[in-house]
Amino acid sequence: MNRHLHEAEQIRANATCLHSAEAVTQALDQMAAQITADLSDKNPLLLGVMNGGLLPLSYLMQRLDFPLTIDYVHATRSQEDLTGKEL
């Protein structure tokens, strides 16, 4: 078995679900409603943080029905350090 696949399966097996799919859906609906109320006439810029923000951004975008701009940022750590440093 591929080492990375095995690691991913182990992580998933040991993971704890923090929020239900229903809670996430409700949060996205609330965010979209607030963004729409505040920014629907301003052509806002939505920034996703890659890679983990890709799906949440797409779920949010599906709820916004007005002109907007989409982009992303990719934050990386230098040399596999596990603590924060300059981006």
PDB file of N, CA, C and O in Angstrom:
ATOM      1  N   MET A   1       0.845  -1.183   0.000  1.00  0.00           N
ATOM      2  CA  MET A   1       0.000   0.000   0.000  1.00  0.00           C
ATOM      3  C   MET A   1       0.886   1.241   0.000  1.00  0.00           C
ATOM      4  O   MET A   1       1.922   1.280   0.665  1.00  0.00           O
ATOM      5  N   ASN A   2       0.474   2.230  -0.738  1.00  0.00           N
ATOM      6  CA  ASN A   2       1.180   3.506  -0.796  1.00  0.00           C
ATOM      7  C   ASN A   2       1.276   4.099   0.609  1.00  0.00           C
ATOM      8  O   ASN A   2       0.284   4.140   1.337  1.00  0.00           O
ATOM      9  N   ARG A   3       2.465   4.556   0.987  1.00  0.00           N
ATOM     10  CA  ARG A   3       2.698   5.096   2.334  1.00  0.00           C
ATOM     11  C   ARG A   3       1.778   6.272   2.636  1.00  0.00           C
ATOM     12  O   ARG A   3       1.235   6.364   3.737  1.00  0.00           O
ATOM     13  N   HIS A   4       1.596   7.172   1.671  1.00  0.00           N
ATOM     14  CA  HIS A   4       0.747   8.349   1.897  1.00  0.00           C
ATOM     15  C   HIS A   4      -0.711   7.957   2.058  1.00  0.00           C
ATOM     16  O   HIS A   4      -1.424   8.537   2.877  1.00  0.00           O
ATOM     17  N   LEU A   5      -1.156   6.985   1.289  1.00  0.00           N
ATOM     18  CA  LEU A   5      -2.532   6.506   1.416  1.00  0.00           C
ATOM     19  C   LEU A   5      -2.741   5.880   2.781  1.00  0.00           C
ATOM     20  O   LEU A   5      -3.763   6.112   3.426  1.00  0.00           O
ATOM     21  N   HIS A   6      -1.787   5.097   3.218  1.00  0.00           N
ATOM     22  CA  HIS A   6      -1.867   4.465   4.531  1.00  0.00           C
ATOM     23  C   HIS A   6      -1.924   5.531   5.634  1.00  0.00           C
ATOM     24  O   HIS A   6      -2.726   5.419   6.561  1.00  0.00           O
ATOM     25  N   GLU A   7      -1.084   6.556   5.535  1.00  0.00           N
ATOM     26  CA  GLU A   7      -1.088   7.641   6.514  1.00  0.00           C
ATOM     27  C   GLU A   7      -2.431   8.356   6.527  1.00  0.00           C
ATOM     28  O   GLU A   7      -2.965   8.667   7.592  1.00  0.00           O
ATOM     29  N   ALA A   8      -2.976   8.617   5.344  1.00  0.00           N
ATOM     30  CA  ALA A   8      -4.274   9.297   5.254  1.00  0.00           C
ATOM     31  C   ALA A   8      -5.367   8.450   5.890  1.00  0.00           C
ATOM     32  O   ALA A   8      -6.235   8.981   6.583  1.00  0.00           O
ATOM     33  N   GLU A   9      -5.338   7.153   5.666  1.00  0.00           N
ATOM     34  CA  GLU A   9      -6.346   6.272   6.269  1.00  0.00           C
ATOM     35  C   GLU A   9      -6.217   6.234   7.788  1.00  0.00           C
ATOM     36  O   GLU A   9      -7.225   6.194   8.493  1.00  0.00           O
ATOM     37  N   GLN A  10      -4.994   6.246   8.294  1.00  0.00           N
ATOM     38  CA  GLN A  10      -4.783   6.272   9.739  1.00  0.00           C
ATOM     39  C   GLN A  10      -5.291   7.568  10.352  1.00  0.00           C
ATOM     40  O   GLN A  10      -5.927   7.556  11.406  1.00  0.00           O
ATOM     41  N   ILE A  11      -5.012   8.674   9.696  1.00  0.00           N
ATOM     42  CA  ILE A  11      -5.483   9.967  10.189  1.00  0.00           C
ATOM     43  C   ILE A  11      -7.000   9.991  10.235  1.00  0.00           C
ATOM     44  O   ILE A  11      -7.592  10.426  11.223  1.00  0.00           O
ATOM     45  N   ARG A  12      -7.623   9.526   9.173  1.00  0.00           N
ATOM     46  CA  ARG A  12      -9.087   9.518   9.139  1.00  0.00           C
ATOM     47  C   ARG A  12      -9.667   8.606  10.212  1.00  0.00           C
ATOM     48  O   ARG A  12     -10.666   8.949  10.843  1.00  0.00           O
ATOM     49  N   ALA A  13      -9.054   7.458  10.423  1.00  0.00           N
ATOM     50  CA  ALA A  13      -9.548   6.516  11.431  1.00  0.00           C
ATOM     51  C   ALA A  13      -9.449   7.098  12.838  1.00  0.00           C
ATOM     52  O   ALA A  13     -10.263   6.770  13.701  1.00  0.00           O
ATOM     53  N   ASN A  14      -8.470   7.950  13.074  1.00  0.00           N
ATOM     54  CA  ASN A  14      -8.264   8.529  14.404  1.00  0.00           C
ATOM     55  C   ASN A  14      -8.869   9.921  14.556  1.00  0.00           C
ATOM     56  O   ASN A  14      -8.774  10.524  15.625  1.00  0.00           O
ATOM     57  N   ALA A  15      -9.483  10.429  13.509  1.00  0.00           N
ATOM     58  CA  ALA A  15     -10.022  11.791  13.536  1.00  0.00           C
ATOM     59  C   ALA A  15     -11.297  11.877  14.368  1.00  0.00           C
ATOM     60  O   ALA A  15     -12.046  10.909  14.503  1.00  0.00           O
ATOM     61  N   THR A  16     -11.514  13.045  14.910  1.00  0.00           N
ATOM     62  CA  THR A  16     -12.736  13.332  15.650  1.00  0.00           C
ATOM     63  C   THR A  16     -13.534  14.359  14.863  1.00  0.00           C
ATOM     64  O   THR A  16     -12.993  15.388  14.457  1.00  0.00           O
ATOM     65  N   CYS A  17     -14.794  14.092  14.649  1.00  0.00           N
ATOM     66  CA  CYS A  17     -15.660  15.029  13.945  1.00  0.00           C
ATOM     67  C   CYS A  17     -16.012  16.171  14.900  1.00  0.00           C
ATOM     68  O   CYS A  17     -16.615  15.950  15.950  1.00  0.00           O
ATOM     69  N   LEU A  18     -15.634  17.374  14.530  1.00  0.00           N
ATOM     70  CA  LEU A  18     -15.878  18.527  15.394  1.00  0.00           C
ATOM     71  C   LEU A  18     -17.257  19.126  15.184  1.00  0.00           C
ATOM     72  O   LEU A  18     -17.868  19.632  16.126  1.00  0.00           O
ATOM     73  N   HIS A  19     -17.756  19.070  13.941  1.00  0.00           N
ATOM     74  CA  HIS A  19     -19.053  19.653  13.616  1.00  0.00           C
ATOM     75  C   HIS A  19     -19.753  18.761  12.606  1.00  0.00           C
ATOM     76  O   HIS A  19     -19.124  18.218  11.698  1.00  0.00           O
ATOM     77  N   SER A  20     -21.040  18.617  12.770  1.00  0.00           N
ATOM     78  CA  SER A  20     -21.814  17.798  11.842  1.00  0.00           C
ATOM     79  C   SER A  20     -21.943  18.502  10.498  1.00  0.00           C
ATOM     80  O   SER A  20     -21.750  19.714  10.399  1.00  0.00           O
ATOM     81  N   ALA A  21     -22.269  17.739   9.474  1.00  0.00           N
ATOM     82  CA  ALA A  21     -22.495  18.326   8.149  1.00  0.00           C
ATOM     83  C   ALA A  21     -23.617  19.357   8.215  1.00  0.00           C
ATOM     84  O   ALA A  21     -23.557  20.384   7.539  1.00  0.00           O
ATOM     85  N   GLU A  22     -24.629  19.090   9.018  1.00  0.00           N
ATOM     86  CA  GLU A  22     -25.736  20.040   9.170  1.00  0.00           C
ATOM     87  C   GLU A  22     -25.262  21.352   9.789  1.00  0.00           C
ATOM     88  O   GLU A  22     -25.685  22.425   9.358  1.00  0.00           O
ATOM     89  N   ALA A  23     -24.398  21.281  10.782  1.00  0.00           N
ATOM     90  CA  ALA A  23     -23.880  22.501  11.418  1.00  0.00           C
ATOM     91  C   ALA A  23     -23.031  23.308  10.432  1.00  0.00           C
ATOM     92  O   ALA A  23     -23.093  24.538  10.416  1.00  0.00           O
ATOM     93  N   VAL A  24     -22.252  22.622   9.625  1.00  0.00           N
ATOM     94  CA  VAL A  24     -21.432  23.318   8.625  1.00  0.00           C
ATOM     95  C   VAL A  24     -22.330  23.992   7.594  1.00  0.00           C
ATOM     96  O   VAL A  24     -22.092  25.137   7.210  1.00  0.00           O
ATOM     97  N   THR A  25     -23.353  23.286   7.151  1.00  0.00           N
ATOM     98  CA  THR A  25     -24.303  23.851   6.191  1.00  0.00           C
ATOM     99  C   THR A  25     -24.965  25.099   6.767  1.00  0.00           C
ATOM    100  O   THR A  25     -25.081  26.113   6.079  1.00  0.00           O
ATOM    101  N   GLN A  26     -25.392  25.034   8.007  1.00  0.00           N
ATOM    102  CA  GLN A  26     -26.024  26.193   8.646  1.00  0.00           C
ATOM    103  C   GLN A  26     -25.048  27.368   8.749  1.00  0.00           C
ATOM    104  O   GLN A  26     -25.430  28.515   8.513  1.00  0.00           O
ATOM    105  N   ALA A  27     -23.809  27.088   9.095  1.00  0.00           N
ATOM    106  CA  ALA A  27     -22.808  28.158   9.197  1.00  0.00           C
ATOM    107  C   ALA A  27     -22.564  28.807   7.841  1.00  0.00           C
ATOM    108  O   ALA A  27     -22.463  30.030   7.745  1.00  0.00           O
ATOM    109  N   LEU A  28     -22.469  27.989   6.787  1.00  0.00           N
ATOM    110  CA  LEU A  28     -22.279  28.538   5.444  1.00  0.00           C
ATOM    111  C   LEU A  28     -23.484  29.368   5.015  1.00  0.00           C
ATOM    112  O   LEU A  28     -23.324  30.420   4.395  1.00  0.00           O
ATOM    113  N   ASP A  29     -24.680  28.907   5.339  1.00  0.00           N
ATOM    114  CA  ASP A  29     -25.890  29.670   5.012  1.00  0.00           C
ATOM    115  C   ASP A  29     -25.882  31.021   5.723  1.00  0.00           C
ATOM    116  O   ASP A  29     -26.232  32.040   5.126  1.00  0.00           O
ATOM    117  N   GLN A  30     -25.484  31.032   6.997  1.00  0.00           N
ATOM    118  CA  GLN A  30     -25.436  32.277   7.757  1.00  0.00           C
ATOM    119  C   GLN A  30     -24.368  33.216   7.204  1.00  0.00           C
ATOM    120  O   GLN A  30     -24.599  34.418   7.077  1.00  0.00           O
ATOM    121  N   MET A  31     -23.205  32.668   6.876  1.00  0.00           N
ATOM    122  CA  MET A  31     -22.152  33.494   6.292  1.00  0.00           C
ATOM    123  C   MET A  31     -22.612  34.108   4.985  1.00  0.00           C
ATOM    124  O   MET A  31     -22.411  35.299   4.746  1.00  0.00           O
ATOM    125  N   ALA A  32     -23.229  33.294   4.136  1.00  0.00           N
ATOM    126  CA  ALA A  32     -23.683  33.789   2.838  1.00  0.00           C
ATOM    127  C   ALA A  32     -24.742  34.872   3.002  1.00  0.00           C
ATOM    128  O   ALA A  32     -24.736  35.859   2.267  1.00  0.00           O
ATOM    129  N   ALA A  33     -25.641  34.699   3.945  1.00  0.00           N
ATOM    130  CA  ALA A  33     -26.678  35.704   4.178  1.00  0.00           C
ATOM    131  C   ALA A  33     -26.048  37.022   4.629  1.00  0.00           C
ATOM    132  O   ALA A  33     -26.446  38.087   4.158  1.00  0.00           O
ATOM    133  N   GLN A  34     -25.084  36.961   5.522  1.00  0.00           N
ATOM    134  CA  GLN A  34     -24.442  38.177   6.010  1.00  0.00           C
ATOM    135  C   GLN A  34     -23.608  38.840   4.917  1.00  0.00           C
ATOM    136  O   GLN A  34     -23.635  40.062   4.767  1.00  0.00           O
ATOM    137  N   ILE A  35     -22.873  38.042   4.161  1.00  0.00           N
ATOM    138  CA  ILE A  35     -22.076  38.590   3.058  1.00  0.00           C
ATOM    139  C   ILE A  35     -22.987  39.244   2.029  1.00  0.00           C
ATOM    140  O   ILE A  35     -22.685  40.327   1.528  1.00  0.00           O
ATOM    141  N   THR A  36     -24.091  38.596   1.715  1.00  0.00           N
ATOM    142  CA  THR A  36     -25.042  39.154   0.756  1.00  0.00           C
ATOM    143  C   THR A  36     -25.596  40.479   1.258  1.00  0.00           C
ATOM    144  O   THR A  36     -25.664  41.454   0.509  1.00  0.00           O
ATOM    145  N   ALA A  37     -25.990  40.515   2.522  1.00  0.00           N
ATOM    146  CA  ALA A  37     -26.547  41.747   3.092  1.00  0.00           C
ATOM    147  C   ALA A  37     -25.526  42.884   3.082  1.00  0.00           C
ATOM    148  O   ALA A  37     -25.873  44.033   2.809  1.00  0.00           O
ATOM    149  N   ASP A  38     -24.278  42.561   3.378  1.00  0.00           N
ATOM    150  CA  ASP A  38     -23.253  43.599   3.513  1.00  0.00           C
ATOM    151  C   ASP A  38     -22.566  43.986   2.203  1.00  0.00           C
ATOM    152  O   ASP A  38     -22.157  45.135   2.038  1.00  0.00           O
ATOM    153  N   LEU A  39     -22.435  43.032   1.263  1.00  0.00           N
ATOM    154  CA  LEU A  39     -21.531  43.251   0.140  1.00  0.00           C
ATOM    155  C   LEU A  39     -22.108  42.992  -1.248  1.00  0.00           C
ATOM    156  O   LEU A  39     -21.383  43.113  -2.235  1.00  0.00           O
ATOM    157  N   SER A  40     -23.359  42.648  -1.355  1.00  0.00           N
ATOM    158  CA  SER A  40     -23.891  42.242  -2.665  1.00  0.00           C
ATOM    159  C   SER A  40     -23.837  43.350  -3.711  1.00  0.00           C
ATOM    160  O   SER A  40     -23.881  43.060  -4.907  1.00  0.00           O
ATOM    161  N   ASP A  41     -23.745  44.595  -3.298  1.00  0.00           N
ATOM    162  CA  ASP A  41     -23.682  45.702  -4.254  1.00  0.00           C
ATOM    163  C   ASP A  41     -22.267  46.261  -4.411  1.00  0.00           C
ATOM    164  O   ASP A  41     -22.085  47.346  -4.963  1.00  0.00           O
ATOM    165  N   LYS A  42     -21.252  45.512  -3.919  1.00  0.00           N
ATOM    166  CA  LYS A  42     -19.891  46.049  -3.900  1.00  0.00           C
ATOM    167  C   LYS A  42     -18.871  45.209  -4.671  1.00  0.00           C
ATOM    168  O   LYS A  42     -17.682  45.524  -4.618  1.00  0.00           O
ATOM    169  N   ASN A  43     -19.268  44.181  -5.366  1.00  0.00           N
ATOM    170  CA  ASN A  43     -18.339  43.308  -6.099  1.00  0.00           C
ATOM    171  C   ASN A  43     -17.160  42.892  -5.213  1.00  0.00           C
ATOM    172  O   ASN A  43     -16.017  43.244  -5.506  1.00  0.00           O
ATOM    173  N   PRO A  44     -17.426  42.148  -4.134  1.00  0.00           N
ATOM    174  CA  PRO A  44     -16.362  41.806  -3.192  1.00  0.00           C
ATOM    175  C   PRO A  44     -15.360  40.803  -3.768  1.00  0.00           C
ATOM    176  O   PRO A  44     -15.629  40.122  -4.757  1.00  0.00           O
ATOM    177  N   LEU A  45     -14.210  40.738  -3.125  1.00  0.00           N
ATOM    178  CA  LEU A  45     -13.183  39.770  -3.456  1.00  0.00           C
ATOM    179  C   LEU A  45     -13.235  38.652  -2.420  1.00  0.00           C
ATOM    180  O   LEU A  45     -13.079  38.900  -1.225  1.00  0.00           O
ATOM    181  N   LEU A  46     -13.454  37.421  -2.882  1.00  0.00           N
ATOM    182  CA  LEU A  46     -13.404  36.258  -2.003  1.00  0.00           C
ATOM    183  C   LEU A  46     -12.027  35.632  -2.142  1.00  0.00           C
ATOM    184  O   LEU A  46     -11.598  35.298  -3.247  1.00  0.00           O
ATOM    185  N   LEU A  47     -11.334  35.473  -1.020  1.00  0.00           N
ATOM    186  CA  LEU A  47     -10.014  34.859  -1.021  1.00  0.00           C
ATOM    187  C   LEU A  47     -10.082  33.528  -0.296  1.00  0.00           C
ATOM    188  O   LEU A  47     -10.500  33.461   0.860  1.00  0.00           O
ATOM    189  N   GLY A  48      -9.674  32.480  -0.971  1.00  0.00           N
ATOM    190  CA  GLY A  48      -9.558  31.178  -0.340  1.00  0.00           C
ATOM    191  C   GLY A  48      -8.106  30.922   0.008  1.00  0.00           C
ATOM    192  O   GLY A  48      -7.206  31.316  -0.734  1.00  0.00           O
ATOM    193  N   VAL A  49      -7.874  30.267   1.130  1.00  0.00           N
ATOM    194  CA  VAL A  49      -6.515  29.892   1.511  1.00  0.00           C
ATOM    195  C   VAL A  49      -6.328  28.436   1.120  1.00  0.00           C
ATOM    196  O   VAL A  49      -6.990  27.544   1.651  1.00  0.00           O
ATOM    197  N   MET A  50      -5.414  28.210   0.181  1.00  0.00           N
ATOM    198  CA  MET A  50      -5.179  26.868  -0.324  1.00  0.00           C
ATOM    199  C   MET A  50      -4.313  26.102   0.657  1.00  0.00           C
ATOM    200  O   MET A  50      -3.487  26.684   1.360  1.00  0.00           O
ATOM    201  N   ASN A  51      -4.498  24.868   0.698  1.00  0.00           N
ATOM    202  CA  ASN A  51      -5.380  24.005  -0.060  1.00  0.00           C
ATOM    203  C   ASN A  51      -6.661  23.714   0.713  1.00  0.00           C
ATOM    204  O   ASN A  51      -7.686  23.379   0.119  1.00  0.00           O
ATOM    205  N   GLY A  52      -6.603  23.841   2.021  1.00  0.00           N
ATOM    206  CA  GLY A  52      -7.745  23.479   2.850  1.00  0.00           C
ATOM    207  C   GLY A  52      -8.976  24.327   2.651  1.00  0.00           C
ATOM    208  O   GLY A  52     -10.080  23.884   2.969  1.00  0.00           O
ATOM    209  N   GLY A  53      -8.824  25.532   2.136  1.00  0.00           N
ATOM    210  CA  GLY A  53      -9.964  26.416   1.961  1.00  0.00           C
ATOM    211  C   GLY A  53     -10.684  26.255   0.643  1.00  0.00           C
ATOM    212  O   GLY A  53     -11.679  26.938   0.399  1.00  0.00           O
ATOM    213  N   LEU A  54     -10.209  25.371  -0.211  1.00  0.00           N
ATOM    214  CA  LEU A  54     -10.793  25.221  -1.544  1.00  0.00           C
ATOM    215  C   LEU A  54     -12.257  24.791  -1.492  1.00  0.00           C
ATOM    216  O   LEU A  54     -13.105  25.440  -2.104  1.00  0.00           O
ATOM    217  N   LEU A  55     -12.565  23.733  -0.787  1.00  0.00           N
ATOM    218  CA  LEU A  55     -13.954  23.261  -0.742  1.00  0.00           C
ATOM    219  C   LEU A  55     -14.870  24.208   0.019  1.00  0.00           C
ATOM    220  O   LEU A  55     -15.954  24.512  -0.478  1.00  0.00           O
ATOM    221  N   PRO A  56     -14.490  24.693   1.204  1.00  0.00           N
ATOM    222  CA  PRO A  56     -15.381  25.654   1.862  1.00  0.00           C
ATOM    223  C   PRO A  56     -15.662  26.879   0.997  1.00  0.00           C
ATOM    224  O   PRO A  56     -16.788  27.377   0.983  1.00  0.00           O
ATOM    225  N   LEU A  57     -14.657  27.370   0.278  1.00  0.00           N
ATOM    226  CA  LEU A  57     -14.871  28.509  -0.610  1.00  0.00           C
ATOM    227  C   LEU A  57     -15.874  28.156  -1.694  1.00  0.00           C
ATOM    228  O   LEU A  57     -16.751  28.960  -2.011  1.00  0.00           O
ATOM    229  N   SER A  58     -15.759  26.980  -2.260  1.00  0.00           N
ATOM    230  CA  SER A  58     -16.702  26.593  -3.319  1.00  0.00           C
ATOM    231  C   SER A  58     -18.120  26.458  -2.770  1.00  0.00           C
ATOM    232  O   SER A  58     -19.079  26.849  -3.434  1.00  0.00           O
ATOM    233  N   TYR A  59     -18.262  25.907  -1.561  1.00  0.00           N
ATOM    234  CA  TYR A  59     -19.595  25.779  -0.964  1.00  0.00           C
ATOM    235  C   TYR A  59     -20.196  27.154  -0.679  1.00  0.00           C
ATOM    236  O   TYR A  59     -21.396  27.364  -0.857  1.00  0.00           O
ATOM    237  N   LEU A  60     -19.358  28.083  -0.238  1.00  0.00           N
ATOM    238  CA  LEU A  60     -19.838  29.443   0.020  1.00  0.00           C
ATOM    239  C   LEU A  60     -20.235  30.134  -1.274  1.00  0.00           C
ATOM    240  O   LEU A  60     -21.283  30.776  -1.341  1.00  0.00           O
ATOM    241  N   MET A  61     -19.399  30.006  -2.308  1.00  0.00           N
ATOM    242  CA  MET A  61     -19.676  30.659  -3.589  1.00  0.00           C
ATOM    243  C   MET A  61     -21.023  30.224  -4.170  1.00  0.00           C
ATOM    244  O   MET A  61     -21.713  31.026  -4.799  1.00  0.00           O
ATOM    245  N   GLN A  62     -21.395  28.975  -3.968  1.00  0.00           N
ATOM    246  CA  GLN A  62     -22.664  28.471  -4.490  1.00  0.00           C
ATOM    247  C   GLN A  62     -23.864  29.169  -3.867  1.00  0.00           C
ATOM    248  O   GLN A  62     -24.962  29.141  -4.422  1.00  0.00           O
ATOM    249  N   ARG A  63     -23.654  29.789  -2.728  1.00  0.00           N
ATOM    250  CA  ARG A  63     -24.733  30.462  -2.014  1.00  0.00           C
ATOM    251  C   ARG A  63     -24.800  31.960  -2.317  1.00  0.00           C
ATOM    252  O   ARG A  63     -25.717  32.639  -1.855  1.00  0.00           O
ATOM    253  N   LEU A  64     -23.854  32.477  -3.076  1.00  0.00           N
ATOM    254  CA  LEU A  64     -23.797  33.906  -3.371  1.00  0.00           C
ATOM    255  C   LEU A  64     -24.221  34.146  -4.816  1.00  0.00           C
ATOM    256  O   LEU A  64     -23.602  33.635  -5.749  1.00  0.00           O
ATOM    257  N   ASP A  65     -25.274  34.922  -4.988  1.00  0.00           N
ATOM    258  CA  ASP A  65     -25.846  35.145  -6.313  1.00  0.00           C
ATOM    259  C   ASP A  65     -25.752  36.617  -6.693  1.00  0.00           C
ATOM    260  O   ASP A  65     -26.768  37.282  -6.900  1.00  0.00           O
ATOM    261  N   PHE A  66     -24.519  37.120  -6.783  1.00  0.00           N
ATOM    262  CA  PHE A  66     -24.261  38.491  -7.192  1.00  0.00           C
ATOM    263  C   PHE A  66     -22.828  38.554  -7.724  1.00  0.00           C
ATOM    264  O   PHE A  66     -22.047  37.632  -7.489  1.00  0.00           O
ATOM    265  N   PRO A  67     -22.475  39.613  -8.426  1.00  0.00           N
ATOM    266  CA  PRO A  67     -21.113  39.708  -8.981  1.00  0.00           C
ATOM    267  C   PRO A  67     -20.053  39.752  -7.879  1.00  0.00           C
ATOM    268  O   PRO A  67     -20.191  40.469  -6.888  1.00  0.00           O
ATOM    269  N   LEU A  68     -19.008  38.979  -8.077  1.00  0.00           N
ATOM    270  CA  LEU A  68     -17.898  38.962  -7.139  1.00  0.00           C
ATOM    271  C   LEU A  68     -16.637  38.491  -7.846  1.00  0.00           C
ATOM    272  O   LEU A  68     -16.690  37.957  -8.954  1.00  0.00           O
ATOM    273  N   THR A  69     -15.518  38.695  -7.196  1.00  0.00           N
ATOM    274  CA  THR A  69     -14.230  38.271  -7.724  1.00  0.00           C
ATOM    275  C   THR A  69     -13.684  37.197  -6.795  1.00  0.00           C
ATOM    276  O   THR A  69     -13.839  37.279  -5.577  1.00  0.00           O
ATOM    277  N   ILE A  70     -13.046  36.192  -7.378  1.00  0.00           N
ATOM    278  CA  ILE A  70     -12.508  35.079  -6.599  1.00  0.00           C
ATOM    279  C   ILE A  70     -11.012  34.969  -6.871  1.00  0.00           C
ATOM    280  O   ILE A  70     -10.561  35.088  -8.010  1.00  0.00           O
ATOM    281  N   ASP A  71     -10.256  34.741  -5.804  1.00  0.00           N
ATOM    282  CA  ASP A  71      -8.827  34.501  -5.936  1.00  0.00           C
ATOM    283  C   ASP A  71      -8.409  33.610  -4.777  1.00  0.00           C
ATOM    284  O   ASP A  71      -9.240  33.196  -3.968  1.00  0.00           O
ATOM    285  N   TYR A  72      -7.131  33.322  -4.703  1.00  0.00           N
ATOM    286  CA  TYR A  72      -6.650  32.483  -3.620  1.00  0.00           C
ATOM    287  C   TYR A  72      -5.255  32.916  -3.195  1.00  0.00           C
ATOM    288  O   TYR A  72      -4.531  33.579  -3.938  1.00  0.00           O
ATOM    289  N   VAL A  73      -4.907  32.526  -1.994  1.00  0.00           N
ATOM    290  CA  VAL A  73      -3.542  32.678  -1.508  1.00  0.00           C
ATOM    291  C   VAL A  73      -3.057  31.295  -1.118  1.00  0.00           C
ATOM    292  O   VAL A  73      -3.834  30.435  -0.705  1.00  0.00           O
ATOM    293  N   HIS A  74      -1.772  31.103  -1.259  1.00  0.00           N
ATOM    294  CA  HIS A  74      -1.172  29.830  -0.897  1.00  0.00           C
ATOM    295  C   HIS A  74      -0.091  30.118   0.123  1.00  0.00           C
ATOM    296  O   HIS A  74       0.956  30.676  -0.206  1.00  0.00           O
ATOM    297  N   ALA A  75      -0.348  29.738   1.351  1.00  0.00           N
ATOM    298  CA  ALA A  75       0.619  29.959   2.420  1.00  0.00           C
ATOM    299  C   ALA A  75       1.437  28.685   2.595  1.00  0.00           C
ATOM    300  O   ALA A  75       0.885  27.588   2.671  1.00  0.00           O
ATOM    301  N   THR A  76       2.738  28.837   2.657  1.00  0.00           N
ATOM    302  CA  THR A  76       3.601  27.677   2.874  1.00  0.00           C
ATOM    303  C   THR A  76       4.551  27.973   4.016  1.00  0.00           C
ATOM    304  O   THR A  76       4.809  29.132   4.341  1.00  0.00           O
ATOM    305  N   ARG A  77       5.057  26.943   4.606  1.00  0.00           N
ATOM    306  CA  ARG A  77       6.067  27.066   5.645  1.00  0.00           C
ATOM    307  C   ARG A  77       7.412  26.769   5.025  1.00  0.00           C
ATOM    308  O   ARG A  77       7.525  25.993   4.077  1.00  0.00           O
ATOM    309  N   SER A  78       8.415  27.392   5.571  1.00  0.00           N
ATOM    310  CA  SER A  78       9.738  27.126   5.015  1.00  0.00           C
ATOM    311  C   SER A  78      10.284  25.841   5.587  1.00  0.00           C
ATOM    312  O   SER A  78      10.297  25.641   6.802  1.00  0.00           O
ATOM    313  N   GLN A  79      10.726  24.993   4.724  1.00  0.00           N
ATOM    314  CA  GLN A  79      11.432  23.775   5.079  1.00  0.00           C
ATOM    315  C   GLN A  79      10.668  22.871   6.030  1.00  0.00           C
ATOM    316  O   GLN A  79      11.331  22.390   6.949  1.00  0.00           O
ATOM    317  N   GLU A  80       9.495  22.591   5.962  1.00  0.00           N
ATOM    318  CA  GLU A  80       8.789  21.613   6.795  1.00  0.00           C
ATOM    319  C   GLU A  80       8.835  21.899   8.290  1.00  0.00           C
ATOM    320  O   GLU A  80       8.664  20.973   9.083  1.00  0.00           O
ATOM    321  N   ASP A  81       9.060  23.150   8.709  1.00  0.00           N
ATOM    322  CA  ASP A  81       8.980  23.493  10.126  1.00  0.00           C
ATOM    323  C   ASP A  81       7.550  23.303  10.596  1.00  0.00           C
ATOM    324  O   ASP A  81       6.613  23.484   9.818  1.00  0.00           O
ATOM    325  N   LEU A  82       7.371  22.944  11.845  1.00  0.00           N
ATOM    326  CA  LEU A  82       6.044  22.728  12.387  1.00  0.00           C
ATOM    327  C   LEU A  82       5.521  23.913  13.181  1.00  0.00           C
ATOM    328  O   LEU A  82       4.394  23.883  13.674  1.00  0.00           O
ATOM    329  N   THR A  83       6.330  24.954  13.307  1.00  0.00           N
ATOM    330  CA  THR A  83       5.867  26.153  13.986  1.00  0.00           C
ATOM    331  C   THR A  83       5.883  27.303  13.001  1.00  0.00           C
ATOM    332  O   THR A  83       6.641  27.299  12.031  1.00  0.00           O
ATOM    333  N   GLY A  84       5.037  28.288  13.262  1.00  0.00           N
ATOM    334  CA  GLY A  84       4.878  29.402  12.342  1.00  0.00           C
ATOM    335  C   GLY A  84       6.131  30.238  12.195  1.00  0.00           C
ATOM    336  O   GLY A  84       6.903  30.416  13.136  1.00  0.00           O
ATOM    337  N   LYS A  85       6.305  30.734  11.017  1.00  0.00           N
ATOM    338  CA  LYS A  85       7.380  31.663  10.682  1.00  0.00           C
ATOM    339  C   LYS A  85       6.815  32.630   9.666  1.00  0.00           C
ATOM    340  O   LYS A  85       5.605  32.667   9.443  1.00  0.00           O
ATOM    341  N   GLU A  86       7.669  33.399   9.059  1.00  0.00           N
ATOM    342  CA  GLU A  86       7.213  34.313   8.014  1.00  0.00           C
ATOM    343  C   GLU A  86       6.628  33.524   6.858  1.00  0.00           C
ATOM    344  O   GLU A  86       7.072  32.417   6.553  1.00  0.00           O
ATOM    345  N   LEU A  87       5.634  34.104   6.226  1.00  0.00           N
ATOM    346  CA  LEU A  87       5.034  33.468   5.054  1.00  0.00           C
ATOM    347  C   LEU A  87       5.851  33.807   3.831  1.00  0.00           C
ATOM    348  O   LEU A  87       5.520  33.372   2.728  1.00  0.00           O
TER     349      LEU A  87
END
